[in-house]
Amino acid sequence: MRRRSSPPPSPLPQRDGVDPVRVRLPAGDEWATVRDHLVARLAAGDGVIDGMLDAGLIVGADGRPVARDTAYVPGMYVWFHRPLPAEERVPYPVEVVYRDEHLVVADKPHFLATTPRGSHVAETALARLRRELDLPTLTAAHRLDRLTAGLVLFTVRPGERGSYQTLFRDRRVTKEYEAVAPYDPEVTLPCTVRSRIVKERGVLAAREPAGEPNAVSRIELLEHRAGHGRYRLVPHTGQTHQLRVHMNALGLPILGDPLYPVVTGPVPAGDFRRPLQLLARVLEFTDPVTGHEHRFVSGRVLQAWSAYDAWAR
């Protein structure tokens, strides 16, 4: 099988820590011009693509603006920046736990997305760190949900990113989470929860249909008081919302969860009340580039455990 060649480097710089959009023109003869294809593919609204072309905002690999009548060539690349959405600033810092020439390990706050996606673009952990550390090549090796706080691993050198991503793919990273949830003396802990979890695109909550388990989590109670417990959660697989689903299945839904057991809707941008009490506490692995043994621990404290009344208000 013939491998597709790597795309050329972007002729456009990042903007606010966000990469430009890259579009590769697919094979086909449906379009006479690049403009026709972009109008059909991007659904950007009447006149938007024409306006960008006229302003010289869409460029080719040589950095020159693409004209309206530029002929369509399959395999051609074009780049442009999307208009940045108006974003509510998350009023909490991203703490750098560790940094060397290969890695940045950051302690992400609640409510901050890891990487640009949807309506969260410049106001993400990746874009912030690129700006604050002046590291335009920084990329994320994995992701945390926007509502989950804790440790995220970023790579500095593009050529090494795959090695670190493989650690997560092959489950060679030990991950420990911490959560605050109701305490029920009838639930026997520690325990291992196994189930099948399916998360469908466009549906907020995952579900647990019958079938072969694809999600395994170890749940331990660390301590309890006043009807609440502090739990250690160790996922052995990486399904979307896995820990939230498994805690809910035990009858111990994580405090502040807007999806389990009842879907109350996505937390809107700008609503920083009652953060989900889930924290990625520990990352431990052998560095695939240097061979060093790493163990990183978040310094954050879940508010519902340290100051429940303040969190509940």
C-alpha positions as CSV (number, residue, x, y, z in Angstrom):
1,M,0.0,0.0,0.0
2,R,1.3,3.4,-0.9
3,R,1.6,5.8,2.0
4,R,0.3,9.3,1.7
5,S,3.2,11.8,1.9
6,S,3.3,14.2,4.8
7,P,1.7,17.6,4.3
8,P,3.9,20.6,3.7
9,P,4.5,22.9,6.7
10,S,1.9,25.6,7.3
11,P,2.7,28.9,5.6
12,L,0.6,30.7,8.3
13,P,1.7,31.2,11.9
14,Q,-0.4,30.3,14.9
15,R,-2.8,32.9,16.1
16,D,-3.4,33.2,19.9
17,G,-1.8,29.7,20.2
18,V,-4.2,28.2,17.7
19,D,-3.1,26.5,14.5
20,P,-4.5,27.5,11.2
21,V,-7.0,25.2,9.5
22,R,-5.5,22.9,6.8
23,V,-7.6,21.6,4.0
24,R,-6.4,19.0,1.5
25,L,-8.4,18.9,-1.7
26,P,-9.6,15.3,-2.3
27,A,-9.6,13.4,-5.6
28,G,-12.5,14.2,-7.9
29,D,-13.7,16.4,-10.7
30,E,-16.8,17.9,-9.2
31,W,-15.3,21.3,-8.7
32,A,-13.7,23.6,-11.2
33,T,-12.0,25.9,-8.7
34,V,-10.7,25.7,-5.1
35,R,-13.4,28.3,-4.2
36,D,-16.2,26.0,-5.4
37,H,-14.9,23.1,-3.2
38,L,-14.5,25.3,-0.1
39,V,-18.0,26.7,-0.4
40,A,-19.4,23.2,-0.7
41,R,-17.4,21.6,2.0
42,L,-17.2,24.3,4.7
43,A,-20.8,25.5,4.8
44,A,-19.5,28.8,6.1
45,G,-22.5,30.9,5.1
46,D,-23.3,33.1,2.1
47,G,-20.3,35.1,1.0
48,V,-17.9,34.1,3.8
49,I,-15.5,32.1,1.6
50,D,-15.6,34.8,-1.1
51,G,-14.9,37.4,1.4
52,M,-11.9,35.5,2.8
53,L,-10.6,34.9,-0.7
54,D,-10.9,38.5,-1.6
55,A,-9.1,39.5,1.6
56,G,-6.2,37.1,0.9
57,L,-6.9,35.1,4.0
58,I,-6.8,31.6,2.3
59,V,-3.3,30.7,1.1
60,G,-1.5,27.8,-0.6
61,A,1.6,26.0,0.4
62,D,3.8,28.9,-0.9
63,G,2.0,31.3,1.3
64,R,0.4,33.2,-1.6
65,P,-3.3,34.0,-1.5
66,V,-5.7,31.7,-3.4
67,A,-7.8,33.6,-5.9
68,R,-11.4,32.9,-6.6
69,D,-10.6,31.4,-10.0
70,T,-7.7,29.2,-8.8
71,A,-8.1,25.9,-10.6
72,Y,-9.0,22.8,-8.5
73,V,-6.0,20.4,-8.2
74,P,-6.6,17.2,-6.2
75,G,-4.1,16.8,-3.4
76,M,-3.5,20.6,-3.1
77,Y,-3.4,22.0,0.4
78,V,-4.8,25.4,1.5
79,W,-4.7,27.1,4.9
80,F,-6.7,29.7,6.7
81,H,-7.6,30.9,10.2
82,R,-11.2,30.6,11.3
83,P,-12.6,33.6,13.1
84,L,-12.1,33.0,16.8
85,P,-15.4,32.7,18.7
86,A,-16.1,35.0,21.6
87,E,-15.0,32.9,24.6
88,E,-15.6,33.3,28.3
89,R,-12.2,33.2,30.1
90,V,-11.8,30.5,32.6
91,P,-10.6,32.4,35.6
92,Y,-8.1,29.8,36.9
93,P,-4.5,29.2,35.9
94,V,-2.9,26.2,34.2
95,E,-0.1,25.2,36.6
96,V,3.1,23.7,35.0
97,V,4.1,20.7,37.1
98,Y,7.1,19.7,35.1
99,R,9.0,20.9,32.0
100,D,12.0,19.6,30.0
101,E,13.1,19.6,26.4
102,H,10.6,16.8,25.6
103,L,7.6,17.2,27.9
104,V,5.4,19.7,29.7
105,V,3.1,18.3,32.4
106,A,0.4,20.7,33.3
107,D,-2.3,20.7,36.1
108,K,-5.4,21.8,34.3
109,P,-8.3,23.5,36.2
110,H,-11.9,22.6,36.0
111,F,-13.9,24.1,33.1
112,L,-10.9,24.5,30.7
113,A,-10.9,22.3,27.6
114,T,-7.6,20.5,26.9
115,T,-7.4,21.2,23.1
116,P,-9.3,23.5,20.7
117,R,-12.6,21.9,19.8
118,G,-16.0,23.4,19.0
119,S,-16.6,26.6,20.8
120,H,-13.5,26.3,22.9
121,V,-10.5,27.4,20.8
122,A,-8.1,30.0,22.2
123,E,-9.4,29.4,25.7
124,T,-7.9,25.9,26.1
125,A,-5.0,24.5,28.0
126,L,-3.0,23.9,24.9
127,A,-3.5,27.4,23.4
128,R,-2.8,29.0,26.8
129,L,0.5,27.0,27.3
130,R,1.7,27.8,23.8
131,R,1.3,31.5,24.5
132,E,2.5,31.5,28.1
133,L,5.6,29.3,27.5
134,D,6.3,30.5,23.9
135,L,6.2,26.9,22.6
136,P,4.3,26.9,19.3
137,T,5.2,23.3,18.7
138,L,3.5,22.1,21.9
139,T,0.9,19.4,21.4
140,A,-1.3,17.2,23.7
141,A,-0.5,13.5,24.1
142,H,-3.9,12.9,25.5
143,R,-7.0,14.8,26.8
144,L,-9.1,15.4,29.8
145,D,-12.8,16.3,29.7
146,R,-13.4,20.1,30.1
147,L,-15.1,19.5,33.4
148,T,-12.3,17.3,34.8
149,A,-9.3,18.9,36.5
150,G,-5.8,17.5,36.8
151,L,-2.7,16.3,35.0
152,V,-2.3,16.5,31.2
153,L,0.9,15.5,29.3
154,F,2.0,17.7,26.4
155,T,4.9,17.1,24.1
156,V,7.4,19.7,22.9
157,R,8.9,18.1,19.7
158,P,6.4,17.1,17.0
159,G,8.6,14.1,16.0
160,E,8.3,12.7,19.5
161,R,4.5,13.1,19.9
162,G,3.7,9.6,18.6
163,S,6.0,7.9,21.1
164,Y,4.1,9.5,24.0
165,Q,0.7,8.9,22.5
166,T,1.6,5.3,22.1
167,L,2.1,5.1,25.9
168,F,-1.6,5.9,26.4
169,R,-2.8,3.8,23.5
170,D,-1.0,0.8,24.9
171,R,-2.0,1.5,28.5
172,R,1.5,1.9,29.7
173,V,0.6,4.9,31.7
174,T,-0.6,4.4,35.3
175,K,-3.4,6.9,35.9
176,E,-5.1,7.6,39.2
177,Y,-8.0,9.8,39.7
178,E,-9.7,11.2,42.8
179,A,-13.4,12.0,43.3
180,V,-15.8,13.2,45.9
181,A,-19.2,11.4,45.9
182,P,-21.8,10.2,48.4
183,Y,-20.8,7.7,51.0
184,D,-22.9,4.5,51.2
185,P,-21.8,1.9,53.8
186,E,-23.8,-0.7,51.8
187,V,-21.4,-0.5,48.9
188,T,-18.5,-2.9,49.3
189,L,-15.2,-1.3,48.5
190,P,-12.6,-1.7,47.1
191,C,-14.1,-3.2,44.0
192,T,-13.5,-3.6,40.3
193,V,-16.3,-2.5,38.0
194,R,-16.6,-4.0,34.5
195,S,-19.2,-3.0,31.9
196,R,-19.7,-2.2,28.3
197,I,-19.8,1.6,27.7
198,V,-21.0,3.2,24.4
199,K,-20.8,6.9,23.8
200,E,-22.6,8.0,20.7
201,R,-21.7,11.2,18.8
202,G,-24.1,14.0,19.5
203,V,-25.5,12.3,22.7
204,L,-24.4,13.9,25.9
205,A,-24.4,10.8,28.2
206,A,-22.8,7.4,27.6
207,R,-24.9,4.3,28.1
208,E,-24.2,0.7,29.3
209,P,-25.8,-1.8,27.0
210,A,-25.5,-5.5,27.4
211,G,-22.5,-7.1,25.8
212,E,-18.8,-7.8,26.3
213,P,-17.2,-5.4,28.8
214,N,-14.9,-2.8,27.3
215,A,-14.4,-0.7,30.4
216,V,-12.7,-1.7,33.7
217,S,-12.2,0.6,36.8
218,R,-10.9,0.0,40.2
219,I,-12.8,2.0,42.9
220,E,-11.4,2.5,46.4
221,L,-12.7,4.5,49.4
222,L,-10.0,6.7,50.9
223,E,-12.0,8.3,53.7
224,H,-15.6,9.5,54.5
225,R,-17.3,12.0,56.6
226,A,-20.7,13.8,56.8
227,G,-22.3,11.5,54.2
228,H,-19.6,12.0,51.5
229,G,-16.5,10.0,50.6
230,R,-13.2,10.7,49.0
231,Y,-12.4,7.9,46.4
232,R,-9.4,6.7,44.4
233,L,-10.4,5.7,40.9
234,V,-8.0,3.7,38.7
235,P,-9.1,3.2,35.1
236,H,-7.7,0.1,33.4
237,T,-9.3,1.2,30.1
238,G,-10.1,4.5,28.5
239,Q,-13.7,4.8,27.5
240,T,-15.4,8.2,27.4
241,H,-16.9,9.1,30.8
242,Q,-15.8,5.8,32.1
243,L,-15.2,6.8,35.7
244,R,-18.3,8.9,35.9
245,V,-20.4,6.1,34.5
246,H,-19.0,3.4,36.9
247,M,-19.3,5.6,40.0
248,N,-22.9,6.2,39.0
249,A,-23.5,2.5,38.4
250,L,-22.4,1.9,42.1
251,G,-25.0,4.4,43.2
252,L,-22.2,6.9,44.0
253,P,-22.5,9.7,41.4
254,I,-19.6,12.1,41.5
255,L,-20.6,15.5,42.9
256,G,-21.3,18.2,40.4
257,D,-21.8,15.8,37.5
258,P,-24.3,17.3,35.0
259,L,-24.9,14.0,33.2
260,Y,-25.0,11.1,35.7
261,P,-27.4,10.1,37.0
262,V,-29.6,12.8,35.4
263,V,-28.8,14.8,32.3
264,T,-29.2,18.4,33.2
265,G,-27.5,19.6,30.0
266,P,-24.0,20.7,29.2
267,V,-22.4,23.2,31.6
268,P,-22.6,26.5,29.8
269,A,-19.4,28.6,29.3
270,G,-19.1,31.1,32.0
271,D,-20.8,29.0,34.7
272,F,-18.1,28.1,37.1
273,R,-20.3,27.0,40.0
274,R,-20.1,23.5,41.5
275,P,-17.2,22.0,39.5
276,L,-17.3,18.3,38.8
277,Q,-15.4,16.7,41.7
278,L,-13.2,14.6,39.6
279,L,-9.4,15.1,39.5
280,A,-6.7,13.4,37.5
281,R,-4.3,13.0,40.4
282,V,-1.4,10.8,39.2
283,L,0.4,10.1,36.0
284,E,3.2,7.5,36.1
285,F,5.2,6.1,33.2
286,T,8.6,5.3,31.7
287,D,9.6,8.0,29.4
288,P,9.9,6.4,25.9
289,V,12.5,9.0,24.7
290,T,14.8,9.4,27.8
291,G,14.0,6.2,29.7
292,H,13.4,8.1,32.9
293,E,10.8,6.9,35.4
294,H,8.2,9.7,35.9
295,R,5.6,10.1,38.6
296,F,3.6,13.3,38.7
297,V,1.1,14.2,41.3
298,S,-1.5,17.0,41.1
299,G,-1.4,19.5,43.9
300,R,-5.1,20.4,43.6
301,V,-7.6,19.7,46.4
302,L,-11.2,19.0,45.5
303,Q,-13.4,21.7,46.9
304,A,-16.3,19.6,48.0
305,W,-13.9,17.8,50.3
306,S,-12.0,20.7,51.7
307,A,-14.9,23.2,51.9
308,Y,-18.2,21.5,51.1
309,D,-20.5,24.4,52.1
310,A,-18.6,26.8,49.8
311,W,-18.8,24.3,46.9
312,A,-22.5,23.7,47.5
313,R,-23.3,27.4,47.4
